[in-house]
Amino acid sequence: MQLNEFLFLAAFLFCTGVYGVLARKNAVLVLMSIELILNAVNINLIAFGAFNDNITGQIFALFVIAVAAAEVGIGLAIVLLMYRNRKSIDLDQADLMKG
């Protein structure tokens, strides 16, 4: 496979993730969209690393996976706290939790 096929796949995933972050009001779907964005970044890192015969892309992809796992843990904790306090995970109501 060629490099541009991986780049098109990553661009599609990234655009889908950005649309999901901007258009969704459900916090779980926003977290899933952020995961799509991070997966697109991982595809780019690994594709460019394989294209240049370098392993650093794979190493950086492992770091991105670790950050994504931490993001999911913290994000789901926040979503559970929102649901416990407001009985909804609608992001329009998230600003009511200030103070």
Rosetta silent file (secondary structure, phi, psi, omega in degrees, C-alpha in Angstrom):
SEQUENCE: MQLNEFLFLAAFLFCTGVYGVLARKNAVLVLMSIELILNAVNINLIAFGAFNDNITGQIFALFVIAVAAAEVGIGLAIVLLMYRNRKSIDLDQADLMKG
SCORE:     score description
SCORE:     0.000 S_00000001
   1 L     0.000  152.935 -177.381    0.000    0.000    0.000 S_00000001
   2 L   -96.984  165.131 -177.198    1.108    3.531   -0.649 S_00000001
   3 H   -64.218  -38.599 -175.095    1.496    6.410    1.771 S_00000001
   4 H   -66.295  -27.330  176.970   -1.336    8.479    0.298 S_00000001
   5 H   -66.167  -40.430  176.542   -3.912    5.753    1.048 S_00000001
   6 H   -67.543  -36.889  179.694   -3.045    5.926    4.738 S_00000001
   7 H   -68.759  -36.831  175.947   -3.148    9.710    4.643 S_00000001
   8 H   -65.565  -41.574  177.232   -6.608    9.712    3.051 S_00000001
   9 H   -62.074  -45.152  179.714   -7.855    7.305    5.721 S_00000001
  10 H   -64.806  -39.046  178.640   -6.365    9.451    8.483 S_00000001
  11 H   -64.973  -40.237  177.822   -7.850   12.620    6.956 S_00000001
  12 H   -63.891  -45.157  178.397  -11.292   10.998    6.791 S_00000001
  13 H   -63.058  -41.160 -179.384  -11.062    9.851   10.421 S_00000001
  14 H   -64.871  -44.542  179.330   -9.830   13.267   11.524 S_00000001
  15 H   -65.142  -38.618  176.429  -12.630   15.126    9.729 S_00000001
  16 H   -63.467  -41.261  178.758  -15.213   12.716   11.138 S_00000001
  17 H   -65.914  -41.557  178.727  -13.824   13.274   14.635 S_00000001
  18 H   -65.031  -41.540  176.584  -13.830   17.058   14.298 S_00000001
  19 H   -61.024  -41.953  179.728  -17.416   16.980   13.059 S_00000001
  20 H   -64.183  -37.960  178.876  -18.384   14.798   16.024 S_00000001
  21 H   -68.392  -40.018 -176.060  -16.752   17.163   18.518 S_00000001
  22 H   -80.057  -29.855 -171.074  -18.411   20.232   17.013 S_00000001
  23 H  -100.238  -20.053 -173.972  -21.865   18.831   16.294 S_00000001
  24 L   -89.613  150.119  175.639  -22.634   16.498   19.202 S_00000001
  25 L  -111.055  -11.452  179.392  -24.151   17.439   22.525 S_00000001
  26 E   -84.710  128.624 -174.284  -23.740   14.041   24.170 S_00000001
  27 H   -66.715  -34.268 -179.916  -20.532   13.874   26.211 S_00000001
  28 H   -67.897  -40.094  178.108  -19.867   10.195   25.457 S_00000001
  29 H   -68.259  -32.679  175.237  -20.089   10.817   21.708 S_00000001
  30 H   -66.215  -41.420  176.564  -17.714   13.764   22.050 S_00000001
  31 H   -63.360  -38.763  176.971  -15.217   11.501   23.827 S_00000001
  32 H   -65.934  -35.605  178.257  -15.558    8.938   21.041 S_00000001
  33 H   -68.261  -36.819  175.911  -14.930   11.675   18.480 S_00000001
  34 H   -64.642  -36.766  175.913  -11.766   12.726   20.301 S_00000001
  35 H   -64.020  -38.020  175.986  -10.635    9.100   20.136 S_00000001
  36 H   -61.956  -40.836  178.540  -11.183    9.166   16.360 S_00000001
  37 H   -62.946  -44.499 -179.681   -8.983   12.246   16.110 S_00000001
  38 H   -67.132  -34.264  176.230   -6.233   10.586   18.145 S_00000001
  39 H   -68.114  -34.585  175.595   -6.463    7.432   16.021 S_00000001
  40 H   -64.173  -40.154  176.751   -6.045    9.540   12.883 S_00000001
  41 H   -63.115  -42.133  178.922   -2.899   11.026   14.400 S_00000001
  42 H   -62.178  -41.774  178.280   -1.625    7.514   15.176 S_00000001
  43 H   -61.481  -42.318  178.179   -2.206    6.391   11.593 S_00000001
  44 H   -63.067  -44.913 -178.813   -0.228    9.390   10.336 S_00000001
  45 H   -61.369  -46.087 -178.324    2.634    8.771   12.758 S_00000001
  46 H   -70.101  -38.436  179.787    2.942    5.110   11.870 S_00000001
  47 H   -65.141  -45.492  179.217    2.543    5.695    8.125 S_00000001
  48 H   -68.617  -34.395  176.186    5.241    8.372    8.010 S_00000001
  49 H   -64.889  -41.461  178.417    7.500    6.255   10.214 S_00000001
  50 H   -69.856  -34.749  179.550    7.117    3.266    7.905 S_00000001
  51 H   -66.726  -36.319 -178.744    7.624    5.461    4.840 S_00000001
  52 L   -94.166    6.691 -176.688   10.908    6.832    6.222 S_00000001
  53 L    52.323   49.723 -177.413   12.043    3.446    7.633 S_00000001
  54 L  -132.120  143.289 -176.628   12.113    4.945   11.115 S_00000001
  55 L   -93.133   -6.104 -175.793   10.699    3.565   14.362 S_00000001
  56 H   -65.393  -29.178  176.757   10.089    6.925   16.050 S_00000001
  57 H   -62.925  -39.807  178.284    6.578    7.169   14.584 S_00000001
  58 H   -69.466  -35.138  178.347    5.599    3.968   16.342 S_00000001
  59 H   -66.141  -45.710  177.854    7.131    5.179   19.612 S_00000001
  60 H   -64.468  -34.075  177.393    5.184    8.438   19.441 S_00000001
  61 H   -64.223  -36.766  175.557    2.039    6.468   18.602 S_00000001
  62 H   -63.512  -39.120  176.505    2.475    4.503   21.832 S_00000001
  63 H   -64.996  -39.718  178.374    2.665    7.769   23.751 S_00000001
  64 H   -64.866  -38.547  177.354   -0.504    8.994   22.035 S_00000001
  65 H   -63.869  -39.342  177.929   -2.264    5.743   22.978 S_00000001
  66 H   -65.547  -40.871  177.559   -1.237    6.262   26.613 S_00000001
  67 H   -66.015  -38.046  178.744   -2.555    9.831   26.570 S_00000001
  68 H   -65.249  -38.377  178.244   -5.796    8.624   24.970 S_00000001
  69 H   -65.711  -40.574  176.868   -6.269    6.027   27.700 S_00000001
  70 H   -66.143  -38.530  178.977   -5.787    8.664   30.390 S_00000001
  71 H   -63.340  -40.498  179.159   -8.185   10.987   28.572 S_00000001
  72 H   -65.989  -42.022  179.229  -10.862    8.305   28.481 S_00000001
  73 H   -61.966  -48.124  179.325  -10.466    7.572   32.182 S_00000001
  74 H   -68.204  -41.714 -179.235  -10.725   11.220   33.228 S_00000001
  75 H   -63.019  -43.658  178.815  -13.447   11.959   30.671 S_00000001
  76 H   -68.087  -32.179  175.098  -15.661    9.096   31.778 S_00000001
  77 H   -64.709  -40.486  177.712  -15.210   10.116   35.407 S_00000001
  78 H   -66.164  -40.839  178.775  -16.401   13.616   34.516 S_00000001
  79 H   -63.581  -42.261  177.498  -19.353   12.201   32.552 S_00000001
  80 H   -63.762  -38.490  176.693  -20.369   10.022   35.513 S_00000001
  81 H   -65.060  -40.826  176.373  -20.143   13.036   37.818 S_00000001
  82 H   -62.272  -43.446 -179.261  -22.314   15.054   35.437 S_00000001
  83 H   -66.636  -37.578  179.997  -24.887   12.274   35.287 S_00000001
  84 H   -65.847  -37.398 -177.136  -24.906   11.887   39.049 S_00000001
  85 H   -85.633  -36.742 -172.242  -25.488   15.599   39.609 S_00000001
  86 H  -113.718   -8.884 -176.604  -27.737   16.518   36.662 S_00000001
  87 L    59.776   26.472  177.593  -29.257   13.173   35.504 S_00000001
  88 L  -156.351  149.875  175.759  -28.133   14.088   31.989 S_00000001
  89 L  -112.563   26.217  176.906  -24.911   14.019   30.002 S_00000001
  90 E   -72.530  128.599 -176.161  -25.930   16.875   27.724 S_00000001
  91 H   -72.699  -16.166  175.907  -22.986   19.239   27.291 S_00000001
  92 H   -68.624  -25.367  179.011  -25.262   22.289   27.215 S_00000001
  93 H   -90.742   -1.609 -176.859  -25.947   21.696   30.899 S_00000001
  94 H   -68.351  -29.906  179.922  -22.265   21.296   31.788 S_00000001
  95 H   -71.613  -13.068  177.383  -21.827   25.030   32.416 S_00000001
  96 H   -74.824  -12.469 -177.935  -24.419   24.768   35.190 S_00000001
  97 H   -85.431   -0.896  179.019  -21.896   22.809   37.281 S_00000001
  98 L   -67.330  153.235  172.152  -19.688   25.884   37.783 S_00000001
  99 L    95.980    0.000    0.000  -19.283   27.342   41.201 S_00000001
